[in-house]
Amino acid sequence: MAIAVAVAIATALLWGRRRGSPDTPDRDAAAATGAATPKPAESTTAETASGDALAAELNTQSTALWANALSSTRFDYAIPAEHEPIMLASRKALAADPLSDRYFPRRPMLMPQLLSAVNDPDAPPLKLAGIISQDPVLTGNILRLANSVYFRLSAVPVESIQRAVVVCGTDGLQSLAATALVQPVFRGGSAEHSRFPAVLWERCTQASIAAEACARQWCPTDRQAAQLLALLSALGPLVAYRVVEDQYRAQPGLKPAPAVFLQVIDRFARVMAARIATLWQSPPRIVAALQGEQAGDPLVRALRGGELLATLSLLAAAGQITEQECGAHAGAAGIAGKLYENIWTRLHPPQD
């Protein structure tokens, strides 16, 4: 399912449709002109200078995870001369306004019905379930998620959407639906870097769980918003990756360079996530959180905390870091004690 489809319905399910979102600041024009590309560590300079240890730690660990997913063992980020045209073309494509329809296809026919059910406070709880059941693919994806190690809430298998409502509740079903709608977007990449979309999806899934848990402690009324942010946030690096991948496809004799992907993702991931959220009229606070402009907002902190813990979890699974080191990095970023222990256990449930 296409990115626009996933974002549109995910946003509608968790927030409802609101109007009046501000335009995304145009910070892409300079990138399209071929100005010097900053190293990934420099993208959070302002945040680091303000003492935001969480943002700095997230940036460092995310870069390590992306490099691992791209099978890169070097961190010099040097761009070979013959790859500069790929870099410039990718930046120009991502700075385009509007972005190519290749990345924003039409919404599905089922979407208006879903919007109507979600935005109607008097709608019976099973109305949403009935609408979802009309789509066998969506239904199957939701049920698989409901029975996965991350979302399973019952020892008894969830075999129907109606059962999912009973086990997960309406809010839980909305979260499952949003996640299921996003998942198909993360299809395999090129043979050279086919692991990246899968790794990104795994981080997205774990980050949505961890962000909700962080929000439960730091801003309880924003738990659903934190989950949505984690889903939307993952679409930024995905779009950046896809654009670079397309540029390399146009040059089949050129072996993709991980450094190009890393620099473009670092420069545009946050910008693209905010542009996607703006396009689908997400609330201004969601757009601002994706842009990272409200560092003091506990919702932003929950998003970053969730993404950091998910990133550390995947680095540990890849053997790039020890569990003890994960705890140390999380503690340095302000996530420690019971909160860290509970989330880590949720991300690493006991095997049956």
C-alpha atoms as a printed R data frame, in Angstrom:
    type eleno elety resid chain resno       x       y       z
1   ATOM     1    CA   MET     A     1   0.000   0.000   0.000
2   ATOM     2    CA   ALA     A     2   1.312   3.385  -0.904
3   ATOM     3    CA   ILE     A     3   2.752   5.942   1.493
4   ATOM     4    CA   ALA     A     4  -0.098   8.411   1.040
5   ATOM     5    CA   VAL     A     5  -2.675   5.712   1.755
6   ATOM     6    CA   ALA     A     6  -0.928   4.666   4.929
7   ATOM     7    CA   VAL     A     7  -0.372   8.164   6.236
8   ATOM     8    CA   ALA     A     8  -3.841   9.410   5.388
9   ATOM     9    CA   ILE     A     9  -5.687   6.658   7.177
10  ATOM    10    CA   ALA     A    10  -3.214   6.368  10.031
11  ATOM    11    CA   THR     A    11  -3.574  10.080  10.720
12  ATOM    12    CA   ALA     A    12  -7.352   9.871  10.464
13  ATOM    13    CA   LEU     A    13  -7.618   6.835  12.730
14  ATOM    14    CA   LEU     A    14  -5.544   8.221  15.568
15  ATOM    15    CA   TRP     A    15  -6.360  11.928  15.377
16  ATOM    16    CA   GLY     A    16  -9.401  12.489  13.223
17  ATOM    17    CA   ARG     A    17  -9.292  15.028  10.444
18  ATOM    18    CA   ARG     A    18  -8.472  18.622  11.405
19  ATOM    19    CA   ARG     A    19  -7.754  21.642   9.262
20  ATOM    20    CA   GLY     A    20  -5.519  24.642   9.492
21  ATOM    21    CA   SER     A    21  -2.048  23.016   9.516
22  ATOM    22    CA   PRO     A    22   0.768  25.430   8.770
23  ATOM    23    CA   ASP     A    23   2.884  25.049   5.679
24  ATOM    24    CA   THR     A    24   6.120  23.180   6.194
25  ATOM    25    CA   PRO     A    25   9.033  25.648   6.250
26  ATOM    26    CA   ASP     A    26  10.947  25.478   3.010
27  ATOM    27    CA   ARG     A    27  14.356  24.336   4.193
28  ATOM    28    CA   ASP     A    28  15.012  22.292   1.073
29  ATOM    29    CA   ALA     A    29  15.911  24.970  -1.449
30  ATOM    30    CA   ALA     A    30  19.525  25.288  -0.358
31  ATOM    31    CA   ALA     A    31  19.955  21.521  -0.486
32  ATOM    32    CA   ALA     A    32  18.807  21.453  -4.105
33  ATOM    33    CA   THR     A    33  21.488  23.920  -5.168
34  ATOM    34    CA   GLY     A    34  24.365  21.613  -4.322
35  ATOM    35    CA   ALA     A    35  25.533  23.351  -1.171
36  ATOM    36    CA   ALA     A    36  27.925  21.437   1.050
37  ATOM    37    CA   THR     A    37  26.260  18.432   2.632
38  ATOM    38    CA   PRO     A    38  26.562  18.286   6.430
39  ATOM    39    CA   LYS     A    39  27.710  15.148   8.140
40  ATOM    40    CA   PRO     A    40  24.935  13.325   9.989
41  ATOM    41    CA   ALA     A    41  26.342  14.363  13.362
42  ATOM    42    CA   GLU     A    42  25.888  18.009  12.391
43  ATOM    43    CA   SER     A    43  22.174  17.778  11.730
44  ATOM    44    CA   THR     A    44  21.349  18.161  15.426
45  ATOM    45    CA   THR     A    45  23.939  20.810  16.227
46  ATOM    46    CA   ALA     A    46  21.363  23.277  17.555
47  ATOM    47    CA   GLU     A    47  19.683  20.611  19.651
48  ATOM    48    CA   THR     A    48  22.975  19.404  21.080
49  ATOM    49    CA   ALA     A    49  24.028  22.966  21.875
50  ATOM    50    CA   SER     A    50  20.801  23.443  23.805
51  ATOM    51    CA   GLY     A    51  21.674  20.504  26.012
52  ATOM    52    CA   ASP     A    52  19.282  18.017  24.417
53  ATOM    53    CA   ALA     A    53  21.189  14.829  25.223
54  ATOM    54    CA   LEU     A    54  18.290  12.691  24.001
55  ATOM    55    CA   ALA     A    55  18.342  14.232  20.521
56  ATOM    56    CA   ALA     A    56  22.107  13.901  20.276
57  ATOM    57    CA   GLU     A    57  22.070  10.271  21.404
58  ATOM    58    CA   LEU     A    58  19.255   9.434  18.998
59  ATOM    59    CA   ASN     A    59  21.144  10.990  16.097
60  ATOM    60    CA   THR     A    60  24.329   9.050  16.864
61  ATOM    61    CA   GLN     A    61  22.650   5.682  17.327
62  ATOM    62    CA   SER     A    62  20.331   6.122  14.329
63  ATOM    63    CA   THR     A    63  23.311   6.779  12.082
64  ATOM    64    CA   ALA     A    64  24.930   3.580  13.367
65  ATOM    65    CA   LEU     A    65  21.746   1.593  12.690
66  ATOM    66    CA   TRP     A    66  21.285   2.972   9.170
67  ATOM    67    CA   ALA     A    67  24.920   2.265   8.358
68  ATOM    68    CA   ASN     A    68  24.523  -1.316   9.557
69  ATOM    69    CA   ALA     A    69  21.313  -1.734   7.531
70  ATOM    70    CA   LEU     A    70  23.172  -0.469   4.453
71  ATOM    71    CA   SER     A    71  26.039  -2.900   5.113
72  ATOM    72    CA   SER     A    72  28.440  -0.042   5.687
73  ATOM    73    CA   THR     A    73  31.438  -0.438   7.960
74  ATOM    74    CA   ARG     A    74  32.875   3.029   7.324
75  ATOM    75    CA   PHE     A    75  31.759   6.258   8.935
76  ATOM    76    CA   ASP     A    76  33.754   8.827   6.977
77  ATOM    77    CA   TYR     A    77  30.752   9.816   4.806
78  ATOM    78    CA   ALA     A    78  33.060  10.780   1.944
79  ATOM    79    CA   ILE     A    79  31.175  10.935  -1.346
80  ATOM    80    CA   PRO     A    80  33.205   9.706  -4.352
81  ATOM    81    CA   ALA     A    81  33.224  12.217  -7.197
82  ATOM    82    CA   GLU     A    82  31.296   9.956  -9.545
83  ATOM    83    CA   HIS     A    83  28.464   9.761  -6.970
84  ATOM    84    CA   GLU     A    84  28.019  13.529  -6.612
85  ATOM    85    CA   PRO     A    85  25.429  13.641  -9.434
86  ATOM    86    CA   ILE     A    86  23.391  11.014  -7.561
87  ATOM    87    CA   MET     A    87  23.574  13.134  -4.436
88  ATOM    88    CA   LEU     A    88  22.507  16.322  -6.219
89  ATOM    89    CA   ALA     A    89  19.711  14.620  -8.150
90  ATOM    90    CA   SER     A    90  18.357  13.052  -4.963
91  ATOM    91    CA   ARG     A    91  18.390  16.342  -3.110
92  ATOM    92    CA   LYS     A    92  16.708  18.102  -5.990
93  ATOM    93    CA   ALA     A    93  13.980  15.443  -6.170
94  ATOM    94    CA   LEU     A    94  13.320  15.664  -2.430
95  ATOM    95    CA   ALA     A    95  13.246  19.463  -2.510
96  ATOM    96    CA   ALA     A    96  10.672  19.502  -5.324
97  ATOM    97    CA   ASP     A    97   7.308  21.018  -4.515
98  ATOM    98    CA   PRO     A    98   5.107  19.143  -4.998
99  ATOM    99    CA   LEU     A    99   6.911  15.886  -4.565
100 ATOM   100    CA   SER     A   100   6.473  13.414  -7.417
101 ATOM   101    CA   ASP     A   101   3.201  11.464  -7.442
102 ATOM   102    CA   ARG     A   102   5.397   8.387  -7.391
103 ATOM   103    CA   TYR     A   103   5.560   8.863  -3.634
104 ATOM   104    CA   PHE     A   104   2.033  10.156  -3.041
105 ATOM   105    CA   PRO     A   105  -0.513   7.990  -4.911
106 ATOM   106    CA   ARG     A   106  -4.269   8.306  -4.528
107 ATOM   107    CA   ARG     A   107  -6.055   7.316  -1.384
108 ATOM   108    CA   PRO     A   108  -8.135   4.092  -1.351
109 ATOM   109    CA   MET     A   109 -11.888   3.938  -1.856
110 ATOM   110    CA   LEU     A   110 -12.389   2.671   1.710
111 ATOM   111    CA   MET     A   111 -10.871   5.724   3.318
112 ATOM   112    CA   PRO     A   112 -14.005   7.980   3.420
113 ATOM   113    CA   GLN     A   113 -15.916   5.288   5.308
114 ATOM   114    CA   LEU     A   114 -13.107   4.915   7.819
115 ATOM   115    CA   LEU     A   115 -12.943   8.671   8.331
116 ATOM   116    CA   SER     A   116 -16.680   8.829   8.910
117 ATOM   117    CA   ALA     A   117 -16.602   6.030  11.497
118 ATOM   118    CA   VAL     A   118 -13.621   7.428  13.389
119 ATOM   119    CA   ASN     A   119 -14.918  10.996  13.495
120 ATOM   120    CA   ASP     A   120 -18.417  10.020  14.653
121 ATOM   121    CA   PRO     A   121 -18.396   9.939  18.480
122 ATOM   122    CA   ASP     A   122 -21.788   8.224  18.479
123 ATOM   123    CA   ALA     A   123 -20.727   5.398  16.175
124 ATOM   124    CA   PRO     A   124 -20.940   1.959  17.823
125 ATOM   125    CA   PRO     A   125 -17.563   0.348  18.633
126 ATOM   126    CA   LEU     A   126 -18.088  -2.401  16.073
127 ATOM   127    CA   LYS     A   127 -18.710   0.022  13.192
128 ATOM   128    CA   LEU     A   128 -14.982   0.483  12.617
129 ATOM   129    CA   ALA     A   129 -14.524  -3.283  12.826
130 ATOM   130    CA   GLY     A   130 -17.219  -3.774  10.215
131 ATOM   131    CA   ILE     A   131 -15.576  -1.352   7.823
132 ATOM   132    CA   ILE     A   132 -12.143  -2.901   8.276
133 ATOM   133    CA   SER     A   133 -13.605  -6.357   7.644
134 ATOM   134    CA   GLN     A   134 -14.537  -5.260   4.109
135 ATOM   135    CA   ASP     A   135 -10.833  -5.314   3.212
136 ATOM   136    CA   PRO     A   136  -9.450  -8.875   3.515
137 ATOM   137    CA   VAL     A   137  -5.831  -7.749   3.155
138 ATOM   138    CA   LEU     A   138  -6.150  -5.082   5.845
139 ATOM   139    CA   THR     A   139  -8.015  -7.516   8.077
140 ATOM   140    CA   GLY     A   140  -5.291 -10.131   7.700
141 ATOM   141    CA   ASN     A   141  -2.530  -7.631   8.454
142 ATOM   142    CA   ILE     A   142  -4.316  -6.400  11.585
143 ATOM   143    CA   LEU     A   143  -4.881  -9.917  12.880
144 ATOM   144    CA   ARG     A   144  -1.240 -10.834  12.290
145 ATOM   145    CA   LEU     A   145  -0.168  -7.796  14.271
146 ATOM   146    CA   ALA     A   146  -2.681  -8.515  17.039
147 ATOM   147    CA   ASN     A   147  -1.107 -11.962  17.462
148 ATOM   148    CA   SER     A   148   2.508 -10.820  17.149
149 ATOM   149    CA   VAL     A   149   4.948 -10.821  20.058
150 ATOM   150    CA   TYR     A   150   4.811  -7.031  20.316
151 ATOM   151    CA   PHE     A   151   1.024  -6.523  20.342
152 ATOM   152    CA   ARG     A   152  -0.384  -9.768  21.703
153 ATOM   153    CA   LEU     A   153  -2.525  -9.068  24.766
154 ATOM   154    CA   SER     A   154  -4.182 -12.458  25.172
155 ATOM   155    CA   ALA     A   155  -3.021 -16.058  25.340
156 ATOM   156    CA   VAL     A   156  -6.033 -16.920  23.186
157 ATOM   157    CA   PRO     A   157  -5.397 -16.164  19.487
158 ATOM   158    CA   VAL     A   158  -7.256 -13.189  18.029
159 ATOM   159    CA   GLU     A   159  -8.995 -14.675  14.995
160 ATOM   160    CA   SER     A   160 -11.457 -11.924  14.043
161 ATOM   161    CA   ILE     A   161 -11.682  -8.139  14.041
162 ATOM   162    CA   GLN     A   162 -14.632  -8.381  16.400
163 ATOM   163    CA   ARG     A   163 -12.440 -10.337  18.831
164 ATOM   164    CA   ALA     A   164  -9.733  -7.692  18.400
165 ATOM   165    CA   VAL     A   165 -12.188  -5.044  19.601
166 ATOM   166    CA   VAL     A   166 -12.877  -7.088  22.740
167 ATOM   167    CA   VAL     A   167  -9.208  -7.834  23.462
168 ATOM   168    CA   CYS     A   168  -7.608  -4.565  22.394
169 ATOM   169    CA   GLY     A   169 -10.429  -2.063  22.821
170 ATOM   170    CA   THR     A   170 -11.341   0.610  20.287
171 ATOM   171    CA   ASP     A   171  -8.129   2.578  20.832
172 ATOM   172    CA   GLY     A   172  -6.064  -0.568  20.490
173 ATOM   173    CA   LEU     A   173  -7.812  -1.490  17.252
174 ATOM   174    CA   GLN     A   174  -7.167   1.988  15.866
175 ATOM   175    CA   SER     A   175  -3.467   1.639  16.685
176 ATOM   176    CA   LEU     A   176  -3.345  -1.778  15.047
177 ATOM   177    CA   ALA     A   177  -5.119  -0.455  11.968
178 ATOM   178    CA   ALA     A   178  -2.722   2.470  11.647
179 ATOM   179    CA   THR     A   179   0.294   0.178  11.966
180 ATOM   180    CA   ALA     A   180  -1.137  -2.348   9.515
181 ATOM   181    CA   LEU     A   181  -1.791   0.357   6.936
182 ATOM   182    CA   VAL     A   182   1.782   1.587   7.109
183 ATOM   183    CA   GLN     A   183   3.445  -1.829   6.991
184 ATOM   184    CA   PRO     A   184   3.018  -2.626   3.262
185 ATOM   185    CA   VAL     A   185   4.953   0.519   2.347
186 ATOM   186    CA   PHE     A   186   8.148  -1.028   3.708
187 ATOM   187    CA   ARG     A   187   8.723  -3.441   0.855
188 ATOM   188    CA   GLY     A   188  12.209  -4.701  -0.011
189 ATOM   189    CA   GLY     A   189  14.792  -2.381  -1.487
190 ATOM   190    CA   SER     A   190  17.433  -2.997  -4.116
191 ATOM   191    CA   ALA     A   191  19.514  -6.144  -3.997
192 ATOM   192    CA   GLU     A   192  22.434  -4.062  -2.755
193 ATOM   193    CA   HIS     A   193  20.578  -2.637   0.256
194 ATOM   194    CA   SER     A   194  17.503  -4.824   0.572
195 ATOM   195    CA   ARG     A   195  17.759  -4.909   4.382
196 ATOM   196    CA   PHE     A   196  17.161  -1.201   4.899
197 ATOM   197    CA   PRO     A   197  13.340  -1.099   4.539
198 ATOM   198    CA   ALA     A   198  12.993  -4.165   6.770
199 ATOM   199    CA   VAL     A   199  15.240  -2.693   9.452
200 ATOM   200    CA   LEU     A   200  13.431   0.633   9.230
201 ATOM   201    CA   TRP     A   201  10.067  -1.106   9.587
202 ATOM   202    CA   GLU     A   202  11.285  -3.039  12.624
203 ATOM   203    CA   ARG     A   203  12.456   0.192  14.225
204 ATOM   204    CA   CYS     A   204   9.139   1.818  13.348
205 ATOM   205    CA   THR     A   205   7.200  -0.976  15.047
206 ATOM   206    CA   GLN     A   206   9.355  -1.007  18.167
207 ATOM   207    CA   ALA     A   207   9.474   2.799  18.315
208 ATOM   208    CA   SER     A   208   5.686   3.083  18.249
209 ATOM   209    CA   ILE     A   209   5.486   0.735  21.233
210 ATOM   210    CA   ALA     A   210   8.305   2.444  23.139
211 ATOM   211    CA   ALA     A   211   7.036   5.954  22.355
212 ATOM   212    CA   GLU     A   212   3.590   5.060  23.696
213 ATOM   213    CA   ALA     A   213   5.198   3.760  26.886
214 ATOM   214    CA   CYS     A   214   7.281   6.926  27.264
215 ATOM   215    CA   ALA     A   215   4.204   9.068  26.706
216 ATOM   216    CA   ARG     A   216   2.297   7.055  29.275
217 ATOM   217    CA   GLN     A   217   4.735   8.412  31.888
218 ATOM   218    CA   TRP     A   218   5.609  11.855  30.460
219 ATOM   219    CA   CYS     A   219   2.335  12.937  28.788
220 ATOM   220    CA   PRO     A   220  -0.422  10.354  29.382
221 ATOM   221    CA   THR     A   221  -3.027  12.046  27.200
222 ATOM   222    CA   ASP     A   222  -0.687  11.866  24.191
223 ATOM   223    CA   ARG     A   223  -0.152   8.114  24.079
224 ATOM   224    CA   GLN     A   224  -1.947   7.660  20.753
225 ATOM   225    CA   ALA     A   225  -0.221  10.733  19.342
226 ATOM   226    CA   ALA     A   226   3.185   9.325  20.257
227 ATOM   227    CA   GLN     A   227   2.412   6.098  18.406
228 ATOM   228    CA   LEU     A   228   1.284   8.032  15.359
229 ATOM   229    CA   LEU     A   229   4.414  10.162  15.437
230 ATOM   230    CA   ALA     A   230   6.623   7.077  15.392
231 ATOM   231    CA   LEU     A   231   4.785   5.778  12.323
232 ATOM   232    CA   LEU     A   232   4.937   9.081  10.481
233 ATOM   233    CA   SER     A   233   8.540   9.673  11.469
234 ATOM   234    CA   ALA     A   234   9.635   6.409   9.834
235 ATOM   235    CA   LEU     A   235   8.215   7.511   6.486
236 ATOM   236    CA   GLY     A   236  10.779  10.321   6.261
237 ATOM   237    CA   PRO     A   237  13.878   8.122   5.972
238 ATOM   238    CA   LEU     A   238  11.924   5.697   3.795
239 ATOM   239    CA   VAL     A   239  11.105   8.370   1.208
240 ATOM   240    CA   ALA     A   240  14.694   9.639   1.251
241 ATOM   241    CA   TYR     A   241  15.971   6.091   0.766
242 ATOM   242    CA   ARG     A   242  13.552   5.450  -2.117
243 ATOM   243    CA   VAL     A   243  14.608   8.596  -3.930
244 ATOM   244    CA   VAL     A   244  18.308   7.728  -3.737
245 ATOM   245    CA   GLU     A   245  17.510   4.175  -4.782
246 ATOM   246    CA   ASP     A   246  15.671   5.491  -7.854
247 ATOM   247    CA   GLN     A   247  18.626   7.673  -8.827
248 ATOM   248    CA   TYR     A   248  20.957   4.689  -8.683
249 ATOM   249    CA   ARG     A   249  18.552   2.646 -10.804
250 ATOM   250    CA   ALA     A   250  19.002   5.256 -13.517
251 ATOM   251    CA   GLN     A   251  22.770   4.598 -13.365
252 ATOM   252    CA   PRO     A   252  22.978   0.777 -13.389
253 ATOM   253    CA   GLY     A   253  26.745   0.792 -13.848
254 ATOM   254    CA   LEU     A   254  27.290   2.647 -10.586
255 ATOM   255    CA   LYS     A   255  27.426   0.607  -7.380
256 ATOM   256    CA   PRO     A   256  25.338   2.364  -4.686
257 ATOM   257    CA   ALA     A   257  27.441   4.090  -2.035
258 ATOM   258    CA   PRO     A   258  26.114   3.846   1.543
259 ATOM   259    CA   ALA     A   259  27.468   7.321   2.305
260 ATOM   260    CA   VAL     A   260  25.068   8.860  -0.218
261 ATOM   261    CA   PHE     A   261  22.093   7.178   1.419
262 ATOM   262    CA   LEU     A   262  23.278   8.166   4.898
263 ATOM   263    CA   GLN     A   263  23.761  11.832   4.040
264 ATOM   264    CA   VAL     A   264  20.479  12.186   2.156
265 ATOM   265    CA   ILE     A   265  18.534  10.381   4.878
266 ATOM   266    CA   ASP     A   266  20.108  12.550   7.553
267 ATOM   267    CA   ARG     A   267  19.379  15.759   5.666
268 ATOM   268    CA   PHE     A   268  15.831  14.996   4.562
269 ATOM   269    CA   ALA     A   269  14.258  12.381   6.856
270 ATOM   270    CA   ARG     A   270  12.740  14.848   9.294
271 ATOM   271    CA   VAL     A   271  11.780  17.316   6.560
272 ATOM   272    CA   MET     A   272  10.012  14.653   4.513
273 ATOM   273    CA   ALA     A   273   8.120  13.260   7.497
274 ATOM   274    CA   ALA     A   274   6.811  16.745   8.253
275 ATOM   275    CA   ARG     A   275   5.899  17.338   4.591
276 ATOM   276    CA   ILE     A   276   3.917  14.105   4.500
277 ATOM   277    CA   ALA     A   277   2.108  15.025   7.715
278 ATOM   278    CA   THR     A   278   1.345  18.500   6.366
279 ATOM   279    CA   LEU     A   279   0.059  17.163   3.052
280 ATOM   280    CA   TRP     A   280  -2.532  15.112   4.883
281 ATOM   281    CA   GLN     A   281  -3.561  17.973   7.149
282 ATOM   282    CA   SER     A   282  -2.212  16.601  10.389
283 ATOM   283    CA   PRO     A   283  -2.592  18.827  13.459
284 ATOM   284    CA   PRO     A   284   0.053  21.588  13.714
285 ATOM   285    CA   ARG     A   285   1.501  20.031  16.851
286 ATOM   286    CA   ILE     A   286   2.203  16.781  14.979
287 ATOM   287    CA   VAL     A   287   3.975  18.639  12.176
288 ATOM   288    CA   ALA     A   288   5.996  20.691  14.658
289 ATOM   289    CA   ALA     A   289   6.966  17.546  16.570
290 ATOM   290    CA   LEU     A   290   8.202  15.872  13.386
291 ATOM   291    CA   GLN     A   291  10.227  18.949  12.526
292 ATOM   292    CA   GLY     A   292  11.789  18.874  15.984
293 ATOM   293    CA   GLU     A   293  10.943  22.518  16.574
294 ATOM   294    CA   GLN     A   294   9.349  21.980  19.996
295 ATOM   295    CA   ALA     A   295  12.176  20.304  21.889
296 ATOM   296    CA   GLY     A   296  10.478  21.080  25.218
297 ATOM   297    CA   ASP     A   297   7.233  19.370  24.225
298 ATOM   298    CA   PRO     A   298   6.923  16.081  26.155
299 ATOM   299    CA   LEU     A   299   5.376  14.563  23.023
300 ATOM   300    CA   VAL     A   300   8.619  15.236  21.120
301 ATOM   301    CA   ARG     A   301  10.547  13.715  23.997
302 ATOM   302    CA   ALA     A   302   8.332  10.618  23.891
303 ATOM   303    CA   LEU     A   303   8.931  10.240  20.152
304 ATOM   304    CA   ARG     A   304  12.691  10.581  20.514
305 ATOM   305    CA   GLY     A   305  12.754   8.293  23.521
306 ATOM   306    CA   GLY     A   306  10.802   5.640  21.655
307 ATOM   307    CA   GLU     A   307  13.035   5.872  18.605
308 ATOM   308    CA   LEU     A   308  16.202   5.756  20.686
309 ATOM   309    CA   LEU     A   309  15.149   2.646  22.605
310 ATOM   310    CA   ALA     A   310  14.050   0.916  19.394
311 ATOM   311    CA   THR     A   311  17.361   1.819  17.747
312 ATOM   312    CA   LEU     A   312  19.397   0.502  20.662
313 ATOM   313    CA   SER     A   313  17.298  -2.668  20.674
314 ATOM   314    CA   LEU     A   314  18.049  -3.354  17.000
315 ATOM   315    CA   LEU     A   315  21.734  -2.532  17.350
316 ATOM   316    CA   ALA     A   316  21.909  -5.031  20.199
317 ATOM   317    CA   ALA     A   317  20.097  -7.642  18.105
318 ATOM   318    CA   ALA     A   318  22.633  -7.065  15.318
319 ATOM   319    CA   GLY     A   319  25.522  -7.573  17.720
320 ATOM   320    CA   GLN     A   320  26.699  -3.988  17.354
321 ATOM   321    CA   ILE     A   321  26.254  -3.136  21.019
322 ATOM   322    CA   THR     A   322  25.749  -4.982  24.294
323 ATOM   323    CA   GLU     A   323  22.618  -4.823  26.416
324 ATOM   324    CA   GLN     A   324  24.639  -3.194  29.185
325 ATOM   325    CA   GLU     A   325  25.788  -0.495  26.768
326 ATOM   326    CA   CYS     A   326  22.183   0.028  25.693
327 ATOM   327    CA   GLY     A   327  21.227   0.771  29.278
328 ATOM   328    CA   ALA     A   328  24.114   3.192  29.627
329 ATOM   329    CA   HIS     A   329  23.201   5.092  26.447
330 ATOM   330    CA   ALA     A   330  19.537   5.243  27.431
331 ATOM   331    CA   GLY     A   331  20.448   6.459  30.916
332 ATOM   332    CA   ALA     A   332  22.687   9.179  29.491
333 ATOM   333    CA   ALA     A   333  19.707  10.329  27.418
334 ATOM   334    CA   GLY     A   334  17.454  10.479  30.479
335 ATOM   335    CA   ILE     A   335  15.650   7.136  30.177
336 ATOM   336    CA   ALA     A   336  16.455   4.921  33.137
337 ATOM   337    CA   GLY     A   337  15.022   2.957  36.031
338 ATOM   338    CA   LYS     A   338  11.647   1.252  35.792
339 ATOM   339    CA   LEU     A   339  10.703   3.061  32.593
340 ATOM   340    CA   TYR     A   340  13.711   1.689  30.749
341 ATOM   341    CA   GLU     A   341  13.329  -1.784  32.239
342 ATOM   342    CA   ASN     A   342   9.628  -2.014  31.374
343 ATOM   343    CA   ILE     A   343  10.104  -0.858  27.801
344 ATOM   344    CA   TRP     A   344  13.120  -3.099  27.245
345 ATOM   345    CA   THR     A   345  11.110  -6.085  28.451
346 ATOM   346    CA   ARG     A   346   8.258  -5.140  26.122
347 ATOM   347    CA   LEU     A   347  10.656  -4.961  23.165
348 ATOM   348    CA   HIS     A   348  12.234  -8.295  24.123
349 ATOM   349    CA   PRO     A   349   9.321 -10.457  25.285
350 ATOM   350    CA   PRO     A   350  10.036 -13.981  26.554
351 ATOM   351    CA   GLN     A   351   9.993 -16.560  23.783
352 ATOM   352    CA   ASP     A   352   7.264 -19.187  23.908
